[in-house]
Amino acid sequence: MNRPLILGLTGSIGMGKSAVAAMFQGLGVPVFDADGAVHELQGPGGACVAPIERAFPGTTGPQGVDRQKLGAAVFGDPEALRRLEAIVHPEVAEMRRAFLADNADAPLIVFDIPLLFEKTGRHGLDAVVVVSAPAEIQRQRVLARPGMSVEKFERILALQVPDAEKRDRADHVIDTGTSLADTRHAVQRLVHALTLLEERPGEK
């Protein structure tokens, strides 16, 4: 029985993963945004708001979860983080299952997973694509963000699997250190190659 080829999309901070995800969508490839799912679940009326408030009193309000307050409640506390993940992860998994069901006829779908190597792993994925750029370009992009500092950037990097290791563990790498046009062509080539593979008889 045919099913979509499932591609995991990931990359470290500032590598251009969101831009590449948008390029996949622009080519008609359904993209499941894990971060977007979490924001929806924690936003006004989201399924995770009430259980998070019960577990971490005072961290929610009319607009849903106050991410700063929740972050302060779990920062540096592995047990608190596990309790939060036990609330959020099953809900994200349910949204992912619904997304798969809705796109069961697509030849290719993408799961946009920021912490694929750090947290979720490759389970359920047919292949992984890593979005990457030279370290200096990454640094320039991240430090240009509002509220970002060198210290904060270095703390984030320390929590992420190094880019070189991600590239080594990837099935495909998309380079965003070039022009947008070059990156878009690389995404087009990958989609074309994977879609052809998916359509060949006997590959299932």
C-alpha positions in Angstrom: 0.0 0.0 0.0 1.4 3.3 -1.0 2.1 6.1 1.5 3.9 9.4 1.4 7.7 9.5 1.7 8.3 11.3 5.0 11.2 13.7 5.0 12.4 15.2 8.3 13.7 18.8 8.0 16.0 20.2 10.6 18.9 22.6 11.1 20.6 24.6 13.8 19.6 28.2 14.8 20.1 30.7 12.0 20.6 28.1 9.2 17.5 29.1 7.2 15.3 26.1 8.0 12.1 28.2 8.0 12.9 29.6 4.6 13.6 26.2 3.2 10.3 24.9 4.7 8.5 27.7 2.8 10.3 26.6 -0.4 9.0 23.0 0.0 5.5 24.4 0.6 5.8 26.6 -2.5 6.4 23.5 -4.5 3.2 22.0 -3.2 4.8 19.7 -0.6 2.7 19.5 2.6 4.8 20.6 5.6 4.0 19.8 9.2 5.5 22.6 11.5 6.3 21.1 14.9 7.0 24.5 16.4 3.8 25.9 14.9 1.8 23.0 16.4 3.2 23.8 19.9 2.3 27.4 19.5 -1.2 26.5 18.5 -1.6 24.0 21.4 -0.3 26.7 23.9 -2.2 29.6 22.4 -5.7 30.9 23.3 -8.0 27.9 23.7 -5.2 25.5 23.0 -5.5 21.9 24.2 -2.3 22.2 26.4 -3.2 25.5 28.2 -5.4 24.0 31.0 -3.1 21.1 31.8 0.0 23.4 31.8 -1.7 25.7 34.2 -2.5 22.8 36.5 1.1 21.6 36.4 2.7 25.1 36.5 0.2 27.5 38.2 0.4 31.1 37.1 2.1 30.4 33.7 -1.0 31.0 31.5 -3.5 33.8 30.9 -6.1 35.0 28.4 -3.6 34.7 25.5 -2.7 31.1 26.5 0.7 30.1 27.8 3.1 32.9 28.9 6.2 31.4 27.3 8.5 33.5 29.4 6.9 32.4 32.7 6.7 28.8 31.6 10.4 28.9 30.5 11.3 30.3 33.9 9.3 27.5 35.6 11.2 24.7 33.8 14.6 26.2 33.2 17.3 24.1 34.8 14.8 21.6 36.2 14.9 18.4 34.2 11.9 16.9 36.1 9.8 20.0 35.4 10.8 19.8 31.7 9.8 16.1 31.6 6.4 17.0 33.1 5.9 19.7 30.4 7.0 17.3 27.6 4.5 14.7 28.9 1.8 17.2 28.4 2.8 18.6 25.0 4.4 15.7 23.1 1.2 13.5 23.0 -0.8 16.4 21.7 1.8 17.2 19.0 1.8 13.5 18.0 -1.9 13.5 17.6 -1.7 16.6 15.3 1.0 14.9 13.3 -1.2 11.8 12.9 -4.1 14.0 11.7 -1.7 15.7 9.3 -0.6 12.4 7.9 -4.2 11.2 7.4 -5.1 14.5 5.7 -2.1 14.1 3.3 -2.1 10.4 2.8 -2.3 10.8 -1.0 0.7 13.1 -1.3 3.9 11.5 -2.7 6.1 13.5 -0.3 5.5 15.3 3.0 7.9 17.2 5.2 8.1 17.2 9.0 9.8 20.5 10.1 11.4 19.4 13.4 13.9 21.9 14.9 15.3 19.5 17.5 15.2 16.3 15.4 18.7 15.2 16.5 18.5 16.7 20.0 15.1 15.3 21.0 12.8 13.4 18.6 15.2 11.2 16.6 14.5 9.7 13.2 11.6 7.4 14.2 8.9 7.4 11.5 11.0 9.3 9.0 12.2 7.9 5.7 15.0 10.4 5.3 16.5 13.5 6.9 17.5 16.8 5.3 19.7 19.2 7.2 19.7 22.9 6.3 23.2 24.3 6.8 25.3 27.4 6.1 28.9 28.5 7.0 29.4 29.3 10.7 30.1 33.0 10.0 26.9 33.4 8.0 24.9 31.7 10.8 26.4 34.0 13.4 25.6 37.1 11.4 22.0 36.0 10.9 21.4 35.1 14.6 23.1 38.2 16.1 20.9 40.4 13.8 17.8 39.1 15.6 16.1 41.5 18.1 17.0 40.7 21.7 19.9 38.4 20.7 23.3 38.6 22.3 26.6 36.7 21.8 26.1 35.0 25.2 22.6 33.9 24.4 23.7 32.6 21.0 26.5 30.6 22.5 24.2 29.1 25.1 21.8 28.0 22.3 24.6 26.6 20.3 25.9 24.6 23.3 22.5 22.9 23.6 22.3 21.9 19.9 24.1 19.1 18.1 27.0 20.6 16.2 26.2 21.5 12.5 29.1 19.3 11.3 27.6 16.3 13.1 24.1 17.0 11.7 25.5 17.1 8.2 27.3 13.8 8.7 24.1 12.2 10.0 21.8 13.7 7.2 20.6 11.9 4.1 20.5 15.2 2.3 22.0 18.7 3.0 20.6 22.0 1.7 23.1 24.8 1.7 21.7 28.2 2.5 25.0 30.0 2.4 24.5 30.7 -1.3 21.8 32.9 -3.0 18.1 32.3 -2.4 17.8 31.2 -6.0 20.5 28.6 -5.6 18.9 27.3 -2.4 15.5 27.2 -4.1 17.0 25.2 -7.0 18.5 22.7 -4.6 15.1 22.2 -2.9 13.5 21.8 -6.4 16.1 19.1 -7.3 15.6 17.3 -4.1 11.8 17.3 -4.4 12.1 16.1 -8.0 14.5 13.3 -7.1 12.4 12.1 -4.1 9.1 12.3 -6.0 10.5 10.3 -8.8 11.8 7.7 -6.4 8.3 7.6 -4.7 6.6 7.0 -8.1 8.8 4.1 -9.2 7.0 0.8 -8.9 8.5 -1.7 -6.6 10.2 0.9 -4.3 7.7 0.5 -1.5 
